[in-house]
């Protein structure tokens, strides 16, 4: 590998990726099998898709705010900004992704519970049901 390519890889690793970090941390606590990998892949996708939809919705609201604050914004421009129907599609998509995310988190939690009972208590704590 060339020195230039090596420095590019280091630069890529330096970019924070909270979704990847969270998935990696969770993966360490779950059984290492193909079902877990599949759940984690879908969970990561749902998180990224949901965050992307939220960013799009936020951008729409920011556009509306900017139009409202602009002194030179015409009535037609203001209406056009508010009538962007793409935001409604993204909100609907966000609802679907949120439901999928909920299912994936439940799947991961079940695997976490199963993993904890198989491997026993963690960090020296005694397992006490209900408490």
N, CA, C and O atoms as CSV, one atom per row, in Angstrom:
chain,resi,resn,atom,element,x,y,z
A,1,UNK,N,N,0.846,-1.174,0.000
A,1,UNK,CA,C,0.000,0.000,0.000
A,1,UNK,C,C,0.889,1.234,0.000
A,1,UNK,O,O,1.877,1.304,0.731
A,2,UNK,N,N,0.529,2.197,-0.821
A,2,UNK,CA,C,1.337,3.409,-0.903
A,2,UNK,C,C,1.142,4.262,0.348
A,2,UNK,O,O,0.116,4.153,1.020
A,3,UNK,N,N,2.123,5.112,0.663
A,3,UNK,CA,C,1.974,5.990,1.842
A,3,UNK,C,C,0.760,6.905,1.716
A,3,UNK,O,O,0.101,7.216,2.708
A,4,UNK,N,N,0.469,7.336,0.475
A,4,UNK,CA,C,-0.675,8.212,0.265
A,4,UNK,C,C,-1.984,7.473,0.574
A,4,UNK,O,O,-2.873,8.022,1.224
A,5,UNK,N,N,-2.092,6.233,0.107
A,5,UNK,CA,C,-3.287,5.435,0.370
A,5,UNK,C,C,-3.437,5.161,1.864
A,5,UNK,O,O,-4.546,5.181,2.399
A,6,UNK,N,N,-2.317,4.907,2.529
A,6,UNK,CA,C,-2.350,4.646,3.968
A,6,UNK,C,C,-2.844,5.870,4.732
A,6,UNK,O,O,-3.626,5.734,5.673
A,7,UNK,N,N,-2.403,7.049,4.346
A,7,UNK,CA,C,-2.851,8.267,5.035
A,7,UNK,C,C,-4.327,8.523,4.756
A,7,UNK,O,O,-5.035,9.046,5.617
A,8,UNK,N,N,-4.803,8.161,3.558
A,8,UNK,CA,C,-6.231,8.314,3.252
A,8,UNK,C,C,-7.067,7.395,4.134
A,8,UNK,O,O,-8.135,7.795,4.598
A,9,UNK,N,N,-6.601,6.174,4.373
A,9,UNK,CA,C,-7.325,5.254,5.255
A,9,UNK,C,C,-7.377,5.780,6.681
A,9,UNK,O,O,-8.410,5.679,7.344
A,10,UNK,N,N,-6.270,6.341,7.157
A,10,UNK,CA,C,-6.264,6.926,8.508
A,10,UNK,C,C,-7.245,8.087,8.577
A,10,UNK,O,O,-7.947,8.249,9.576
A,11,UNK,N,N,-7.299,8.894,7.523
A,11,UNK,CA,C,-8.222,10.032,7.509
A,11,UNK,C,C,-9.668,9.547,7.524
A,11,UNK,O,O,-10.511,10.145,8.193
A,12,UNK,N,N,-9.965,8.476,6.798
A,12,UNK,CA,C,-11.320,7.942,6.797
A,12,UNK,C,C,-11.708,7.418,8.173
A,12,UNK,O,O,-12.844,7.605,8.610
A,13,UNK,N,N,-10.784,6.771,8.853
A,13,UNK,CA,C,-11.070,6.258,10.193
A,13,UNK,C,C,-11.261,7.385,11.199
A,13,UNK,O,O,-11.922,7.191,12.219
A,14,UNK,N,N,-10.696,8.554,10.932
A,14,UNK,CA,C,-10.794,9.667,11.864
A,14,UNK,C,C,-12.174,10.327,11.828
A,14,UNK,O,O,-12.530,11.062,12.749
A,15,UNK,N,N,-12.951,10.071,10.776
A,15,UNK,CA,C,-14.278,10.654,10.669
A,15,UNK,C,C,-15.217,9.891,11.606
A,15,UNK,O,O,-15.380,8.679,11.471
A,16,UNK,N,N,-15.832,10.598,12.552
A,16,UNK,CA,C,-16.701,9.897,13.497
A,16,UNK,C,C,-17.939,9.330,12.803
A,16,UNK,O,O,-18.523,9.977,11.933
A,17,UNK,N,N,-18.323,8.148,13.186
A,17,UNK,CA,C,-19.514,7.491,12.658
A,17,UNK,C,C,-20.271,6.894,13.849
A,17,UNK,O,O,-20.068,5.731,14.197
A,18,UNK,N,N,-21.140,7.693,14.467
A,18,UNK,CA,C,-21.812,7.227,15.679
A,18,UNK,C,C,-22.684,5.994,15.445
A,18,UNK,O,O,-22.844,5.171,16.346
A,19,UNK,N,N,-23.245,5.863,14.252
A,19,UNK,CA,C,-24.064,4.676,13.972
A,19,UNK,C,C,-23.175,3.436,13.962
A,19,UNK,O,O,-23.496,2.439,14.608
A,20,UNK,N,N,-22.075,3.491,13.242
A,20,UNK,CA,C,-21.147,2.349,13.171
A,20,UNK,C,C,-20.609,2.031,14.559
A,20,UNK,O,O,-20.519,0.865,14.943
A,21,UNK,N,N,-20.248,3.077,15.319
A,21,UNK,CA,C,-19.726,2.865,16.676
A,21,UNK,C,C,-20.748,2.146,17.552
A,21,UNK,O,O,-20.401,1.218,18.282
A,22,UNK,N,N,-22.006,2.574,17.478
A,22,UNK,CA,C,-23.060,1.962,18.298
A,22,UNK,C,C,-23.284,0.509,17.892
A,22,UNK,O,O,-23.434,-0.362,18.750
A,23,UNK,N,N,-23.308,0.248,16.596
A,23,UNK,CA,C,-23.509,-1.121,16.110
A,23,UNK,C,C,-22.339,-2.007,16.543
A,23,UNK,O,O,-22.545,-3.142,16.973
A,24,UNK,N,N,-21.123,-1.493,16.429
A,24,UNK,CA,C,-19.944,-2.266,16.845
A,24,UNK,C,C,-19.973,-2.587,18.335
A,24,UNK,O,O,-19.642,-3.699,18.745
A,25,UNK,N,N,-20.372,-1.603,19.143
A,25,UNK,CA,C,-20.458,-1.834,20.589
A,25,UNK,C,C,-21.520,-2.885,20.915
A,25,UNK,O,O,-21.300,-3.766,21.745
A,26,UNK,N,N,-22.662,-2.782,20.259
A,26,UNK,CA,C,-23.722,-3.768,20.486
A,26,UNK,C,C,-23.282,-5.148,20.009
A,26,UNK,O,O,-23.567,-6.147,20.669
A,27,UNK,N,N,-22.597,-5.217,18.880
A,27,UNK,CA,C,-22.153,-6.504,18.326
A,27,UNK,C,C,-21.263,-7.259,19.309
A,27,UNK,O,O,-21.299,-8.487,19.372
A,28,UNK,N,N,-20.477,-6.526,20.065
A,28,UNK,CA,C,-19.586,-7.174,21.050
A,28,UNK,C,C,-20.361,-7.865,22.157
A,28,UNK,O,O,-19.837,-8.762,22.817
A,29,UNK,N,N,-21.605,-7.455,22.364
A,29,UNK,CA,C,-22.405,-7.994,23.459
A,29,UNK,C,C,-23.368,-9.089,23.010
A,29,UNK,O,O,-24.057,-9.694,23.832
A,30,UNK,N,N,-23.412,-9.341,21.700
A,30,UNK,CA,C,-24.353,-10.316,21.158
A,30,UNK,C,C,-23.631,-11.571,20.686
A,30,UNK,O,O,-22.422,-11.551,20.452
A,31,UNK,N,N,-24.384,-12.671,20.547
A,31,UNK,CA,C,-23.768,-13.892,20.017
A,31,UNK,C,C,-23.223,-13.632,18.609
A,31,UNK,O,O,-23.798,-12.858,17.844
A,32,UNK,N,N,-22.126,-14.279,18.284
A,32,UNK,CA,C,-21.514,-14.101,16.966
A,32,UNK,C,C,-22.035,-15.191,16.034
A,32,UNK,O,O,-21.463,-16.276,15.932
A,33,UNK,N,N,-23.133,-14.869,15.362
A,33,UNK,CA,C,-23.688,-15.801,14.387
A,33,UNK,C,C,-24.335,-15.017,13.251
A,33,UNK,O,O,-24.422,-13.790,13.296
A,34,UNK,N,N,-24.783,-15.740,12.243
A,34,UNK,CA,C,-25.311,-15.069,11.051
A,34,UNK,C,C,-26.612,-14.328,11.345
A,34,UNK,O,O,-26.877,-13.294,10.733
A,35,UNK,N,N,-27.428,-14.833,12.268
A,35,UNK,CA,C,-28.668,-14.134,12.616
A,35,UNK,C,C,-28.373,-12.784,13.263
A,35,UNK,O,O,-29.028,-11.785,12.965
A,36,UNK,N,N,-27.390,-12.766,14.141
A,36,UNK,CA,C,-26.999,-11.506,14.781
A,36,UNK,C,C,-26.493,-10.524,13.734
A,36,UNK,O,O,-26.875,-9.354,13.741
A,37,UNK,N,N,-25.642,-10.992,12.841
A,37,UNK,CA,C,-25.093,-10.108,11.806
A,37,UNK,C,C,-26.207,-9.511,10.963
A,37,UNK,O,O,-26.173,-8.331,10.615
A,38,UNK,N,N,-27.212,-10.349,10.632
A,38,UNK,CA,C,-28.328,-9.859,9.826
A,38,UNK,C,C,-29.118,-8.794,10.596
A,38,UNK,O,O,-29.449,-7.748,10.038
A,39,UNK,N,N,-29.418,-9.052,11.860
A,39,UNK,CA,C,-30.152,-8.074,12.678
A,39,UNK,C,C,-29.363,-6.770,12.762
A,39,UNK,O,O,-29.931,-5.688,12.612
A,40,UNK,N,N,-28.060,-6.869,13.002
A,40,UNK,CA,C,-27.235,-5.664,13.117
A,40,UNK,C,C,-27.161,-4.900,11.801
A,40,UNK,O,O,-27.183,-3.669,11.802
A,41,UNK,N,N,-27.075,-5.607,10.683
A,41,UNK,CA,C,-27.048,-4.935,9.374
A,41,UNK,C,C,-28.342,-4.169,9.134
A,41,UNK,O,O,-28.319,-3.016,8.706
A,42,UNK,N,N,-29.481,-4.822,9.415
A,42,UNK,CA,C,-30.769,-4.149,9.236
A,42,UNK,C,C,-30.918,-2.987,10.215
A,42,UNK,O,O,-31.436,-1.931,9.850
A,43,UNK,N,N,-30.476,-3.172,11.435
A,43,UNK,CA,C,-30.534,-2.113,12.441
A,43,UNK,C,C,-29.718,-0.901,11.991
A,43,UNK,O,O,-30.175,0.237,12.098
A,44,UNK,N,N,-28.514,-1.152,11.490
A,44,UNK,CA,C,-27.681,-0.058,10.999
A,44,UNK,C,C,-28.349,0.655,9.827
A,44,UNK,O,O,-28.364,1.885,9.772
A,45,UNK,N,N,-28.903,-0.117,8.890
A,45,UNK,CA,C,-29.597,0.493,7.748
A,45,UNK,C,C,-30.770,1.349,8.202
A,45,UNK,O,O,-30.956,2.464,7.714
A,46,UNK,N,N,-31.563,0.827,9.140
A,46,UNK,CA,C,-32.717,1.582,9.629
A,46,UNK,C,C,-32.284,2.879,10.314
A,46,UNK,O,O,-32.903,3.925,10.122
A,47,UNK,N,N,-31.227,2.806,11.106
A,47,UNK,CA,C,-30.726,4.020,11.761
A,47,UNK,C,C,-30.284,5.057,10.734
A,47,UNK,O,O,-30.634,6.232,10.843
A,48,UNK,N,N,-29.518,4.624,9.741
A,48,UNK,CA,C,-29.031,5.559,8.716
A,48,UNK,C,C,-30.187,6.137,7.892
A,48,UNK,O,O,-30.215,7.336,7.614
A,49,UNK,N,N,-31.135,5.285,7.505
A,49,UNK,CA,C,-32.274,5.755,6.717
A,49,UNK,C,C,-33.134,6.737,7.523
A,49,UNK,O,O,-33.581,7.760,7.005
A,50,UNK,N,N,-33.354,6.408,8.788
A,50,UNK,CA,C,-34.148,7.299,9.635
A,50,UNK,C,C,-33.478,8.646,9.841
A,50,UNK,O,O,-34.128,9.689,9.768
A,51,UNK,N,N,-32.189,8.621,10.097
A,51,UNK,CA,C,-31.460,9.881,10.286
A,51,UNK,C,C,-31.442,10.707,9.003
A,51,UNK,O,O,-31.507,11.935,9.053
A,52,UNK,N,N,-31.357,10.045,7.866
A,52,UNK,CA,C,-31.394,10.749,6.587
A,52,UNK,C,C,-32.757,11.413,6.364
A,52,UNK,O,O,-32.830,12.558,5.918
A,53,UNK,N,N,-33.832,10.686,6.677
A,53,UNK,CA,C,-35.181,11.247,6.529
A,53,UNK,C,C,-35.379,12.430,7.472
A,53,UNK,O,O,-35.971,13.441,7.092
A,54,UNK,N,N,-34.884,12.302,8.694
A,54,UNK,CA,C,-34.984,13.411,9.648
A,54,UNK,C,C,-34.245,14.638,9.120
A,54,UNK,O,O,-34.742,15.759,9.219
A,55,UNK,N,N,-33.071,14.423,8.565
A,55,UNK,CA,C,-32.289,15.544,8.015
A,55,UNK,C,C,-33.045,16.223,6.875
A,55,UNK,O,O,-33.021,17.448,6.756
A,56,UNK,N,N,-33.716,15.430,6.038
A,56,UNK,CA,C,-34.496,16.008,4.939
A,56,UNK,C,C,-35.673,16.828,5.463
A,56,UNK,O,O,-35.953,17.913,4.953
A,57,UNK,N,N,-36.355,16.312,6.473
A,57,UNK,CA,C,-37.481,17.039,7.062
A,57,UNK,C,C,-36.981,18.319,7.730
A,57,UNK,O,O,-37.597,19.377,7.601
A,58,UNK,N,N,-35.866,18.214,8.439
A,58,UNK,CA,C,-35.292,19.399,9.074
A,58,UNK,C,C,-34.908,20.446,8.024
A,58,UNK,O,O,-35.126,21.641,8.228
A,59,UNK,N,N,-34.346,20.004,6.917
A,59,UNK,CA,C,-33.967,20.933,5.843
A,59,UNK,C,C,-35.195,21.657,5.300
A,59,UNK,O,O,-35.133,22.850,5.004
A,60,UNK,N,N,-36.301,20.946,5.168
A,60,UNK,CA,C,-37.539,21.577,4.692
A,60,UNK,C,C,-37.991,22.674,5.666
A,60,UNK,O,O,-38.320,23.784,5.248
A,61,UNK,N,N,-38.002,22.358,6.950
A,61,UNK,CA,C,-38.423,23.352,7.937
A,61,UNK,C,C,-37.469,24.544,7.956
A,61,UNK,O,O,-37.900,25.682,8.141
A,62,UNK,N,N,-36.199,24.291,7.771
A,62,UNK,CA,C,-35.222,25.381,7.694
A,62,UNK,C,C,-35.495,26.252,6.475
A,62,UNK,O,O,-35.412,27.478,6.555
A,63,UNK,N,N,-35.823,25.622,5.339
A,63,UNK,CA,C,-36.167,26.380,4.130
A,63,UNK,C,C,-37.382,27.267,4.365
A,63,UNK,O,O,-37.406,28.420,3.935
A,64,UNK,N,N,-38.393,26.730,5.049
A,64,UNK,CA,C,-39.591,27.518,5.347
A,64,UNK,C,C,-39.234,28.685,6.263
A,64,UNK,O,O,-39.676,29.810,6.033
A,65,UNK,N,N,-38.438,28.426,7.301
A,65,UNK,CA,C,-38.012,29.508,8.195
A,65,UNK,C,C,-37.243,30.589,7.436
A,65,UNK,O,O,-37.476,31.783,7.626
A,66,UNK,N,N,-36.332,30.155,6.582
A,66,UNK,CA,C,-35.557,31.123,5.796
A,66,UNK,C,C,-36.468,31.963,4.911
A,66,UNK,O,O,-36.275,33.172,4.785
A,67,UNK,N,N,-37.454,31.324,4.303
A,67,UNK,CA,C,-38.388,32.060,3.446
A,67,UNK,C,C,-39.209,33.052,4.268
A,67,UNK,O,O,-39.459,34.171,3.820
A,68,UNK,N,N,-39.628,32.649,5.459
A,68,UNK,CA,C,-40.405,33.547,6.321
A,68,UNK,C,C,-39.589,34.749,6.771
A,68,UNK,O,O,-40.124,35.846,6.930
A,69,UNK,N,N,-38.290,34.541,6.976
A,69,UNK,CA,C,-37.417,35.632,7.439
A,69,UNK,C,C,-36.953,36.545,6.312
A,69,UNK,O,O,-36.530,37.674,6.560
A,70,UNK,N,N,-37.029,36.063,5.077
A,70,UNK,CA,C,-36.514,36.853,3.948
A,70,UNK,C,C,-37.455,38.011,3.649
A,70,UNK,O,O,-38.647,37.822,3.410
A,71,UNK,N,N,-36.899,39.193,3.667
A,71,UNK,CA,C,-37.714,40.383,3.410
A,71,UNK,C,C,-38.143,40.484,1.955
A,71,UNK,O,O,-39.156,41.112,1.647
A,72,UNK,N,N,-37.374,39.866,1.054
A,72,UNK,CA,C,-37.686,39.976,-0.370
A,72,UNK,C,C,-38.407,38.748,-0.925
A,72,UNK,O,O,-38.475,38.575,-2.142
A,73,UNK,N,N,-38.935,37.910,-0.072
A,73,UNK,CA,C,-39.616,36.695,-0.502
A,73,UNK,C,C,-41.043,37.033,-0.934
A,73,UNK,O,O,-41.808,37.623,-0.171
A,74,UNK,N,N,-41.393,36.653,-2.164
A,74,UNK,CA,C,-42.737,36.932,-2.666
A,74,UNK,C,C,-43.721,35.906,-2.108
A,74,UNK,O,O,-43.327,34.880,-1.552
A,75,UNK,N,N,-44.997,36.204,-2.268
A,75,UNK,CA,C,-46.042,35.283,-1.813
A,75,UNK,C,C,-45.918,33.941,-2.536
A,75,UNK,O,O,-46.074,32.886,-1.922
A,76,UNK,N,N,-45.637,33.985,-3.846
A,76,UNK,CA,C,-45.497,32.742,-4.617
A,76,UNK,C,C,-44.299,31.927,-4.132
A,76,UNK,O,O,-44.385,30.703,-4.029
A,77,UNK,N,N,-43.191,32.591,-3.836
A,77,UNK,CA,C,-42.006,31.885,-3.344
A,77,UNK,C,C,-42.277,31.257,-1.975
A,77,UNK,O,O,-41.865,30.130,-1.699
A,78,UNK,N,N,-42.970,32.002,-1.135
A,78,UNK,CA,C,-43.307,31.487,0.189
A,78,UNK,C,C,-44.216,30.260,0.088
A,78,UNK,O,O,-44.000,29.255,0.765
A,79,UNK,N,N,-45.233,30.360,-0.766
A,79,UNK,CA,C,-46.134,29.227,-0.960
A,79,UNK,C,C,-45.409,28.026,-1.568
A,79,UNK,O,O,-45.646,26.887,-1.167
A,80,UNK,N,N,-44.532,28.280,-2.526
A,80,UNK,CA,C,-43.782,27.195,-3.164
A,80,UNK,C,C,-42.909,26.469,-2.149
A,80,UNK,O,O,-42.768,25.247,-2.199
A,81,UNK,N,N,-42.328,27.227,-1.232
A,81,UNK,CA,C,-41.489,26.611,-0.198
A,81,UNK,C,C,-42.327,25.712,0.701
A,81,UNK,O,O,-41.920,24.598,1.031
A,82,UNK,N,N,-43.493,26.199,1.093
A,82,UNK,CA,C,-44.349,25.428,1.995
A,82,UNK,C,C,-45.021,24.257,1.291
A,82,UNK,O,O,-45.385,23.279,1.945
A,83,UNK,N,N,-45.192,24.333,-0.016
A,83,UNK,CA,C,-45.898,23.290,-0.766
A,83,UNK,C,C,-44.998,22.156,-1.228
A,83,UNK,O,O,-45.427,21.335,-2.040
A,84,UNK,N,N,-43.787,22.083,-0.749
A,84,UNK,CA,C,-42.883,21.008,-1.130
A,84,UNK,C,C,-43.440,19.689,-0.601
A,84,UNK,O,O,-43.312,19.392,0.587
A,85,UNK,N,N,-44.054,18.904,-1.474
A,85,UNK,CA,C,-44.704,17.664,-1.054
A,85,UNK,C,C,-43.715,16.549,-0.750
A,85,UNK,O,O,-44.087,15.544,-0.145
A,86,UNK,N,N,-42.473,16.711,-1.158
A,86,UNK,CA,C,-41.444,15.712,-0.870
A,86,UNK,C,C,-41.293,15.515,0.647
A,86,UNK,O,O,-41.009,14.408,1.105
A,87,UNK,N,N,-41.482,16.582,1.413
A,87,UNK,CA,C,-41.332,16.465,2.864
A,87,UNK,C,C,-42.384,15.513,3.435
A,87,UNK,O,O,-42.102,14.774,4.378
A,88,UNK,N,N,-43.574,15.525,2.880
A,88,UNK,CA,C,-44.611,14.607,3.363
A,88,UNK,C,C,-44.245,13.155,3.048
A,88,UNK,O,O,-44.501,12.254,3.846
A,89,UNK,N,N,-43.646,12.943,1.882
A,89,UNK,CA,C,-43.187,11.602,1.532
A,89,UNK,C,C,-42.101,11.139,2.502
A,89,UNK,O,O,-42.083,9.981,2.920
A,90,UNK,N,N,-41.196,12.054,2.855
A,90,UNK,CA,C,-40.112,11.697,3.781
A,90,UNK,C,C,-40.639,11.441,5.190
A,90,UNK,O,O,-40.129,10.566,5.889
A,91,UNK,N,N,-41.655,12.195,5.616
A,91,UNK,CA,C,-42.255,11.956,6.931
A,91,UNK,C,C,-42.931,10.585,6.949
A,91,UNK,O,O,-42.803,9.842,7.922
A,92,UNK,N,N,-43.644,10.252,5.883
A,92,UNK,CA,C,-44.274,8.937,5.793
A,92,UNK,C,C,-43.212,7.835,5.821
A,92,UNK,O,O,-43.375,6.819,6.496
A,93,UNK,N,N,-42.137,8.048,5.088
A,93,UNK,CA,C,-41.045,7.082,5.070
A,93,UNK,C,C,-40.430,6.951,6.466
A,93,UNK,O,O,-40.107,5.849,6.912
A,94,UNK,N,N,-40.273,8.088,7.149
A,94,UNK,CA,C,-39.721,8.073,8.503
A,94,UNK,C,C,-40.595,7.242,9.444
A,94,UNK,O,O,-40.076,6.515,10.290
A,95,UNK,N,N,-41.903,7.344,9.302
A,95,UNK,CA,C,-42.803,6.518,10.122
A,95,UNK,C,C,-42.554,5.035,9.883
A,95,UNK,O,O,-42.521,4.250,10.831
A,96,UNK,N,N,-42.380,4.647,8.628
A,96,UNK,CA,C,-42.106,3.247,8.303
A,96,UNK,C,C,-40.760,2.803,8.867
A,96,UNK,O,O,-40.645,1.715,9.432
A,97,UNK,N,N,-39.750,3.643,8.711
A,97,UNK,CA,C,-38.422,3.295,9.216
A,97,UNK,C,C,-38.442,3.206,10.741
A,97,UNK,O,O,-37.797,2.331,11.320
A,98,UNK,N,N,-39.174,4.102,11.389
A,98,UNK,CA,C,-39.259,4.068,12.855
A,98,UNK,C,C,-39.902,2.759,13.330
A,98,UNK,O,O,-39.485,2.197,14.342
A,99,UNK,N,N,-40.909,2.278,12.607
A,99,UNK,CA,C,-41.542,1.002,12.970
A,99,UNK,C,C,-40.563,-0.151,12.757
A,99,UNK,O,O,-40.483,-1.058,13.586
A,100,UNK,N,N,-39.820,-0.122,11.654
A,100,UNK,CA,C,-38.809,-1.153,11.400
A,100,UNK,C,C,-37.716,-1.113,12.465
A,100,UNK,O,O,-37.284,-2.149,12.971
A,101,UNK,N,N,-37.280,0.098,12.795
A,101,UNK,CA,C,-36.239,0.263,13.806
A,101,UNK,C,C,-36.690,-0.325,15.140
A,101,UNK,O,O,-35.918,-0.986,15.834
A,102,UNK,N,N,-37.921,-0.079,15.480
A,102,UNK,CA,C,-38.475,-0.627,16.728
A,102,UNK,C,C,-38.385,-2.149,16.732
A,102,UNK,O,O,-37.968,-2.751,17.722
A,103,UNK,N,N,-38.782,-2.772,15.613
A,103,UNK,CA,C,-38.703,-4.239,15.515
A,103,UNK,C,C,-37.262,-4.722,15.628
A,103,UNK,O,O,-36.986,-5.705,16.315
A,104,UNK,N,N,-36.340,-4.030,14.955
A,104,UNK,CA,C,-34.932,-4.448,14.984
A,104,UNK,C,C,-34.347,-4.324,16.390
A,104,UNK,O,O,-33.598,-5.193,16.836
A,105,UNK,N,N,-34.690,-3.251,17.079
A,105,UNK,CA,C,-34.187,-3.074,18.448
A,105,UNK,C,C,-34.733,-4.185,19.341
A,105,UNK,O,O,-34.017,-4.709,20.195
A,106,UNK,N,N,-35.995,-4.541,19.144
A,106,UNK,CA,C,-36.564,-5.652,19.920
A,106,UNK,C,C,-35.820,-6.952,19.614
A,106,UNK,O,O,-35.526,-7.726,20.525
A,107,UNK,N,N,-35.515,-7.194,18.340
A,107,UNK,CA,C,-34.768,-8.399,17.974
A,107,UNK,C,C,-33.386,-8.402,18.633
A,107,UNK,O,O,-32.946,-9.425,19.157
A,108,UNK,N,N,-32.712,-7.262,18.603
A,108,UNK,CA,C,-31.381,-7.170,19.219
A,108,UNK,C,C,-31.482,-7.368,20.728
A,108,UNK,O,O,-30.647,-8.046,21.327
A,109,UNK,N,N,-32.496,-6.782,21.334
A,109,UNK,CA,C,-32.665,-6.908,22.784
A,109,UNK,C,C,-32.917,-8.365,23.182
A,109,UNK,O,O,-32.391,-8.836,24.190
A,110,UNK,N,N,-33.715,-9.068,22.394
A,110,UNK,CA,C,-33.947,-10.495,22.684
A,110,UNK,C,C,-32.644,-11.279,22.583
A,110,UNK,O,O,-32.381,-12.163,23.399
A,111,UNK,N,N,-31.835,-10.957,21.587
A,111,UNK,CA,C,-30.554,-11.648,21.424
A,111,UNK,C,C,-29.617,-11.274,22.573
A,111,UNK,O,O,-28.834,-12.103,23.037
A,112,UNK,N,N,-29.701,-10.034,23.022
A,112,UNK,CA,C,-28.871,-9.590,24.148
A,112,UNK,C,C,-29.275,-10.329,25.419
A,112,UNK,O,O,-28.418,-10.778,26.180
A,113,UNK,N,N,-30.578,-10.456,25.647
A,113,UNK,CA,C,-31.077,-11.173,26.813
A,113,UNK,C,C,-30.665,-12.637,26.748
A,113,UNK,O,O,-30.231,-13.211,27.747
A,114,UNK,N,N,-30.803,-13.242,25.564
A,114,UNK,CA,C,-30.409,-14.636,25.390
A,114,UNK,C,C,-28.915,-14.794,25.617
A,114,UNK,O,O,-28.482,-15.743,26.270
A,115,UNK,N,N,-28.131,-13.880,25.088
A,115,UNK,CA,C,-26.678,-13.922,25.236
A,115,UNK,C,C,-26.289,-13.780,26.702
A,115,UNK,O,O,-25.374,-14.462,27.164
A,116,UNK,N,N,-26.970,-12.905,27.442
A,116,UNK,CA,C,-26.649,-12.672,28.853
A,116,UNK,C,C,-26.967,-13.903,29.690
A,116,UNK,O,O,-26.217,-14.238,30.606
A,117,UNK,N,N,-28.076,-14.582,29.385
A,117,UNK,CA,C,-28.433,-15.745,30.184
A,117,UNK,C,C,-27.533,-16.927,29.855
A,117,UNK,O,O,-27.271,-17.762,30.721
A,118,UNK,N,N,-27.055,-17.010,28.611
A,118,UNK,CA,C,-26.166,-18.101,28.233
A,118,UNK,C,C,-24.789,-17.920,28.844
A,118,UNK,O,O,-24.189,-18.875,29.338
A,119,UNK,N,N,-24.280,-16.671,28.808
A,119,UNK,CA,C,-22.922,-16.444,29.292
A,119,UNK,C,C,-22.865,-16.109,30.780
A,119,UNK,O,O,-21.776,-16.018,31.346
A,120,UNK,N,N,-24.016,-15.924,31.419
A,120,UNK,CA,C,-24.028,-15.638,32.842
A,120,UNK,C,C,-23.912,-14.159,33.137
A,120,UNK,O,O,-23.905,-13.336,32.221
A,121,UNK,N,N,-23.819,-13.813,34.422
A,121,UNK,CA,C,-23.755,-12.404,34.807
A,121,UNK,C,C,-22.490,-11.737,34.281
A,121,UNK,O,O,-21.465,-12.386,34.074
A,122,UNK,N,N,-22.585,-10.443,34.073
A,122,UNK,CA,C,-21.461,-9.675,33.558
A,122,UNK,C,C,-20.852,-8.809,34.645
A,122,UNK,O,O,-21.540,-8.354,35.558
A,123,UNK,N,N,-19.552,-8.591,34.530
A,123,UNK,CA,C,-18.805,-7.698,35.424
A,123,UNK,C,C,-19.018,-8.016,36.895
A,123,UNK,O,O,-19.076,-7.109,37.726
A,124,UNK,N,N,-19.134,-9.274,37.217
A,124,UNK,CA,C,-19.181,-9.680,38.610
A,124,UNK,C,C,-20.487,-9.428,39.320
A,124,UNK,O,O,-20.588,-9.702,40.516
A,125,UNK,N,N,-21.486,-8.920,38.639
A,125,UNK,CA,C,-22.767,-8.679,39.296
A,125,UNK,C,C,-23.585,-9.963,39.299
A,125,UNK,O,O,-23.593,-10.715,38.325
A,126,UNK,N,N,-24.256,-10.194,40.386
A,126,UNK,CA,C,-25.139,-11.350,40.475
A,126,UNK,C,C,-26.439,-11.026,39.745
A,126,UNK,O,O,-26.956,-9.914,39.854
A,127,UNK,N,N,-26.952,-11.975,39.020
A,127,UNK,CA,C,-28.217,-11.798,38.318
A,127,UNK,C,C,-29.357,-11.974,39.294
A,127,UNK,O,O,-29.466,-13.006,39.956
A,128,UNK,N,N,-30.214,-10.957,39.384
A,128,UNK,CA,C,-31.377,-11.028,40.259
A,128,UNK,C,C,-32.612,-10.710,39.416
A,128,UNK,O,O,-32.794,-9.564,39.006
A,129,UNK,N,N,-33.448,-11.690,39.155
A,129,UNK,CA,C,-34.664,-11.428,38.367
A,129,UNK,C,C,-35.488,-10.323,39.008
A,129,UNK,O,O,-35.710,-10.308,40.219
A,130,UNK,N,N,-35.939,-9.391,38.159
A,130,UNK,CA,C,-36.792,-8.311,38.632
A,130,UNK,C,C,-36.058,-7.209,39.363
A,130,UNK,O,O,-36.713,-6.290,39.854
A,131,UNK,N,N,-34.778,-7.240,39.464
A,131,UNK,CA,C,-34.137,-6.172,40.206
A,131,UNK,C,C,-32.764,-6.025,39.821
A,131,UNK,O,O,-32.063,-5.162,40.350
